[in-house]
Amino acid sequence: MFCSMKISRSISEQFAPEGSGSLTEEEIEQGMLDKSREFADSGNRLYLPLAD
């Protein structure tokens, strides 16, 4: 297992809500839509300017 995958899995296991198990397709799609809107609201840029 790649290190980043192991870290991601560890974080998911540690911080997942109790009894959440796995997400439904609707929850996954909603999360992706939320992130898409967040990205669009930030100007659709991958790299944002540094704050002073």
Secondary structure by P-SEA (a helix, b strand, c coil): ccaaaaaaaaaaaaccccccccccaaaaaaaaaaaaaaaaaacccccccccc
